[in-house]
Amino acid sequence: MEISNEKANIKNQINIQNNYAPINLGDGEKEEKAKNTTIDKVTLKEMIGDNELKEVLDILVETFPKKNEFLLQKGRLKSITKDNRIGVISSSDFRVEQARIVYAVLDMIDEL
């Protein structure tokens, strides 16, 4: 259960780099601090490098519930994973789509 512990640690201590950087919600609402936390971007990127994309998306969705981009990427990952599992898409197509999702998530993490 090392992954679960790491995920819990990130959620509990999430305050290393950007010390409460405000998040622009983009829909006219006031800027707010995402649940009074910041995200250790390096750790999230390392988790992605360790093939823990689903866990990273779970953390981001829980931490930034108003960031629709994270929800969209989480949905895309779930969809392609299911399609790959039932054989609707090939393994190579799955890897290409997964790489696109990874790139998008890394880009969004940099924008936080």
TORPARO-755792 format. One line per field, with one value per atom (N, C-alpha, C): x, y negated, z negated; chain; atom name. Coordinates in steps of 0.1 Angstrom, whole numbers. Example, Ala and Ser with C-alpha at 12.3 -4.5 7.8 and 13.67 -1.06 7.14 Angstrom:
REM residues 2
u [132 / 123 / 132 / 128 / 137 / 129]
v [57 / 45 / 33 / 22 / 11 / 0]
w [-78 / -78 / -78 / -71 / -71 / -79]
baba [A / A / A / A / A / A]
dolum [N / CA / C / N / CA / C]
***
This chain:
REM residues 112
u [8 / 0 / 9 / 20 / 30 / 23 / 16 / 10 / 0 / -8 / -19 / -12 / -2 / 5 / 11 / 17 / 23 / 12 / 1 / -11 / -16 / -17 / -22 / -12 / 1 / 11 / 10 / 8 / 7 / -5 / -16 / -28 / -27 / -20 / -18 / -8 / 3 / 13 / 14 / 6 / 7 / 10 / 22 / 25 / 40 / 46 / 60 / 64 / 59 / 65 / 58 / 46 / 41 / 33 / 35 / 29 / 16 / 6 / -8 / -10 / -5 / -8 / -22 / -28 / -42 / -45 / -57 / -61 / -72 / -70 / -80 / -91 / -103 / -113 / -119 / -116 / -119 / -134 / -143 / -157 / -162 / -154 / -159 / -159 / -156 / -156 / -143 / -143 / -131 / -120 / -108 / -97 / -98 / -96 / -96 / -84 / -80 / -70 / -76 / -70 / -75 / -75 / -86 / -86 / -75 / -70 / -59 / -47 / -44 / -32 / -24 / -12 / -5 / 0 / 4 / 8 / 23 / 29 / 43 / 43 / 46 / 46 / 56 / 67 / 78 / 73 / 67 / 62 / 51 / 42 / 32 / 38 / 48 / 54 / 62 / 68 / 75 / 65 / 53 / 43 / 38 / 37 / 34 / 45 / 57 / 68 / 68 / 62 / 61 / 48 / 42 / 30 / 18 / 17 / 6 / -3 / -6 / -14 / -28 / -34 / -48 / -47 / -37 / -36 / -34 / -25 / -23 / -36 / -43 / -56 / -66 / -66 / -75 / -71 / -58 / -54 / -57 / -55 / -58 / -73 / -81 / -95 / -101 / -95 / -99 / -94 / -82 / -76 / -82 / -85 / -90 / -103 / -114 / -127 / -133 / -129 / -134 / -126 / -116 / -107 / -113 / -121 / -127 / -117 / -106 / -96 / -91 / -90 / -86 / -96 / -109 / -120 / -121 / -118 / -119 / -108 / -96 / -85 / -87 / -93 / -96 / -106 / -116 / -126 / -120 / -111 / -104 / -96 / -89 / -81 / -90 / -101 / -110 / -116 / -119 / -125 / -116 / -103 / -94 / -89 / -89 / -85 / -96 / -108 / -119 / -119 / -117 / -117 / -105 / -94 / -82 / -85 / -91 / -94 / -104 / -114 / -124 / -120 / -108 / -103 / -108 / -115 / -120 / -109 / -98 / -87 / -74 / -65 / -53 / -44 / -34 / -25 / -17 / -13 / -5 / -14 / -26 / -35 / -37 / -38 / -40 / -28 / -16 / -3 / -2 / -7 / -6 / -16 / -28 / -38 / -33 / -28 / -23 / -11 / -3 / 8 / 3 / -8 / -14 / -20 / -26 / -32 / -21 / -10 / 1 / 7 / 9 / 14 / 5 / -8 / -18 / -18 / -17 / -17 / -4 / 7 / 20 / 19 / 13 / 12 / 3 / -8 / -17 / -11 / -3 / 5 / 14 / 21 / 30 / 22 / 10 / 2 / -4 / -3 / -9 / -1]
v [12 / 0 / -13 / -12 / -23 / -35 / -32 / -42 / -50 / -43 / -49 / -58 / -54 / -62 / -74 / -73 / -84 / -94 / -89 / -98 / -105 / -98 / -104 / -115 / -112 / -122 / -134 / -133 / -144 / -153 / -146 / -153 / -161 / -154 / -160 / -171 / -170 / -180 / -190 / -188 / -195 / -210 / -213 / -227 / -230 / -226 / -227 / -239 / -240 / -249 / -263 / -264 / -277 / -284 / -280 / -286 / -293 / -286 / -291 / -300 / -295 / -303 / -304 / -315 / -316 / -310 / -304 / -297 / -306 / -309 / -317 / -307 / -308 / -299 / -301 / -312 / -315 / -318 / -317 / -319 / -331 / -341 / -353 / -353 / -341 / -340 / -346 / -350 / -355 / -344 / -348 / -338 / -332 / -320 / -313 / -304 / -301 / -291 / -278 / -269 / -255 / -248 / -248 / -241 / -245 / -257 / -262 / -253 / -249 / -240 / -245 / -241 / -242 / -228 / -226 / -213 / -213 / -202 / -199 / -194 / -203 / -199 / -188 / -189 / -179 / -165 / -163 / -150 / -145 / -154 / -150 / -145 / -152 / -148 / -135 / -133 / -120 / -109 / -111 / -101 / -97 / -107 / -105 / -97 / -100 / -92 / -78 / -76 / -62 / -55 / -60 / -55 / -55 / -66 / -67 / -79 / -79 / -90 / -91 / -79 / -79 / -85 / -82 / -87 / -102 / -107 / -121 / -128 / -123 / -129 / -129 / -119 / -118 / -130 / -131 / -142 / -156 / -158 / -171 / -174 / -164 / -166 / -169 / -162 / -165 / -178 / -182 / -195 / -207 / -205 / -216 / -212 / -211 / -206 / -215 / -227 / -236 / -236 / -228 / -228 / -217 / -221 / -211 / -204 / -210 / -203 / -190 / -190 / -178 / -167 / -171 / -161 / -156 / -164 / -160 / -149 / -152 / -143 / -130 / -131 / -118 / -110 / -116 / -109 / -103 / -110 / -105 / -92 / -93 / -82 / -70 / -72 / -61 / -55 / -63 / -58 / -50 / -55 / -47 / -35 / -35 / -23 / -12 / -16 / -6 / -1 / -11 / -6 / 3 / 1 / 10 / 24 / 23 / 36 / 45 / 38 / 47 / 49 / 43 / 46 / 37 / 26 / 17 / 9 / 6 / -1 / 8 / 6 / 14 / 9 / 17 / 13 / 1 / 0 / -11 / -24 / -23 / -35 / -39 / -30 / -33 / -41 / -36 / -43 / -57 / -59 / -72 / -81 / -77 / -85 / -88 / -78 / -79 / -90 / -89 / -99 / -113 / -115 / -128 / -133 / -124 / -128 / -132 / -124 / -127 / -141 / -144 / -157 / -168 / -166 / -176 / -179 / -168 / -169 / -176 / -172 / -179 / -194 / -197 / -211 / -219 / -212 / -218 / -220 / -210 / -211 / -223 / -225 / -237 / -250 / -250 / -262 / -265 / -256 / -258 / -269]
w [0 / 0 / 0 / 6 / 6 / 14 / 25 / 33 / 24 / 17 / 9 / -2 / -8 / -18 / -12 / 0 / 7 / 11 / 16 / 19 / 7 / -4 / -16 / -21 / -20 / -24 / -16 / -3 / 6 / 2 / 0 / -4 / -17 / -27 / -40 / -41 / -33 / -34 / -22 / -13 / 0 / -2 / -6 / -7 / -6 / 5 / 6 / 14 / 27 / 36 / 37 / 40 / 43 / 32 / 20 / 8 / 11 / 13 / 14 / 26 / 37 / 50 / 53 / 56 / 59 / 72 / 73 / 86 / 92 / 104 / 112 / 117 / 112 / 115 / 129 / 135 / 149 / 152 / 143 / 146 / 138 / 136 / 130 / 115 / 109 / 94 / 89 / 77 / 70 / 70 / 70 / 69 / 55 / 54 / 41 / 40 / 28 / 26 / 26 / 34 / 36 / 22 / 15 / 2 / -7 / -6 / -14 / -13 / -1 / 1 / 13 / 14 / 26 / 30 / 42 / 47 / 49 / 45 / 47 / 62 / 71 / 85 / 88 / 82 / 85 / 81 / 69 / 65 / 75 / 79 / 88 / 101 / 106 / 119 / 117 / 105 / 103 / 102 / 97 / 96 / 111 / 119 / 133 / 140 / 137 / 142 / 137 / 125 / 120 / 124 / 135 / 140 / 131 / 123 / 113 / 118 / 131 / 136 / 130 / 128 / 122 / 108 / 100 / 86 / 86 / 96 / 97 / 101 / 110 / 114 / 102 / 95 / 83 / 73 / 71 / 62 / 67 / 80 / 86 / 86 / 89 / 89 / 75 / 65 / 51 / 46 / 51 / 46 / 53 / 66 / 74 / 80 / 72 / 78 / 89 / 90 / 100 / 113 / 114 / 126 / 135 / 144 / 153 / 162 / 164 / 173 / 166 / 153 / 146 / 147 / 146 / 147 / 161 / 171 / 185 / 188 / 183 / 185 / 177 / 165 / 158 / 165 / 171 / 179 / 192 / 198 / 210 / 206 / 195 / 191 / 188 / 181 / 177 / 190 / 200 / 212 / 220 / 222 / 230 / 223 / 210 / 203 / 205 / 204 / 206 / 221 / 230 / 244 / 247 / 241 / 242 / 236 / 224 / 217 / 225 / 231 / 239 / 253 / 257 / 270 / 281 / 278 / 288 / 295 / 287 / 293 / 291 / 300 / 299 / 288 / 284 / 273 / 277 / 290 / 295 / 295 / 299 / 298 / 284 / 275 / 261 / 256 / 259 / 254 / 260 / 273 / 279 / 271 / 269 / 262 / 247 / 241 / 227 / 227 / 237 / 237 / 239 / 247 / 249 / 236 / 228 / 215 / 206 / 205 / 197 / 200 / 213 / 217 / 213 / 214 / 210 / 195 / 188 / 173 / 168 / 174 / 170 / 173 / 185 / 188 / 178 / 174 / 165 / 151 / 147 / 134 / 135 / 146 / 147 / 146 / 150 / 150 / 136 / 127 / 113 / 106]
baba [A / A / A / A / A / A / A / A / A / A / A / A / A / A / A / A / A / A / A / A / A / A / A / A / A / A / A / A / A / A / A / A / A / A / A / A / A / A / A / A / A / A / A / A / A / A / A / A / A / A / A / A / A / A / A / A / A / A / A / A / A / A / A / A / A / A / A / A / A / A / A / A / A / A / A / A / A / A / A / A / A / A / A / A / A / A / A / A / A / A / A / A / A / A / A / A / A / A / A / A / A / A / A / A / A / A / A / A / A / A / A / A / A / A / A / A / A / A / A / A / A / A / A / A / A / A / A / A / A / A / A / A / A / A / A / A / A / A / A / A / A / A / A / A / A / A / A / A / A / A / A / A / A / A / A / A / A / A / A / A / A / A / A / A / A / A / A / A / A / A / A / A / A / A / A / A / A / A / A / A / A / A / A / A / A / A / A / A / A / A / A / A / A / A / A / A / A / A / A / A / A / A / A / A / A / A / A / A / A / A / A / A / A / A / A / A / A / A / A / A / A / A / A / A / A / A / A / A / A / A / A / A / A / A / A / A / A / A / A / A / A / A / A / A / A / A / A / A / A / A / A / A / A / A / A / A / A / A / A / A / A / A / A / A / A / A / A / A / A / A / A / A / A / A / A / A / A / A / A / A / A / A / A / A / A / A / A / A / A / A / A / A / A / A / A / A / A / A / A / A / A / A / A / A / A / A / A / A / A / A / A / A / A / A / A / A / A / A / A / A / A / A / A / A / A / A / A / A / A / A / A / A / A / A / A / A]
dolum [N / CA / C / N / CA / C / N / CA / C / N / CA / C / N / CA / C / N / CA / C / N / CA / C / N / CA / C / N / CA / C / N / CA / C / N / CA / C / N / CA / C / N / CA / C / N / CA / C / N / CA / C / N / CA / C / N / CA / C / N / CA / C / N / CA / C / N / CA / C / N / CA / C / N / CA / C / N / CA / C / N / CA / C / N / CA / C / N / CA / C / N / CA / C / N / CA / C / N / CA / C / N / CA / C / N / CA / C / N / CA / C / N / CA / C / N / CA / C / N / CA / C / N / CA / C / N / CA / C / N / CA / C / N / CA / C / N / CA / C / N / CA / C / N / CA / C / N / CA / C / N / CA / C / N / CA / C / N / CA / C / N / CA / C / N / CA / C / N / CA / C / N / CA / C / N / CA / C / N / CA / C / N / CA / C / N / CA / C / N / CA / C / N / CA / C / N / CA / C / N / CA / C / N / CA / C / N / CA / C / N / CA / C / N / CA / C / N / CA / C / N / CA / C / N / CA / C / N / CA / C / N / CA / C / N / CA / C / N / CA / C / N / CA / C / N / CA / C / N / CA / C / N / CA / C / N / CA / C / N / CA / C / N / CA / C / N / CA / C / N / CA / C / N / CA / C / N / CA / C / N / CA / C / N / CA / C / N / CA / C / N / CA / C / N / CA / C / N / CA / C / N / CA / C / N / CA / C / N / CA / C / N / CA / C / N / CA / C / N / CA / C / N / CA / C / N / CA / C / N / CA / C / N / CA / C / N / CA / C / N / CA / C / N / CA / C / N / CA / C / N / CA / C / N / CA / C / N / CA / C / N / CA / C / N / CA / C / N / CA / C / N / CA / C / N / CA / C / N / CA / C / N / CA / C / N / CA / C / N / CA / C]
***
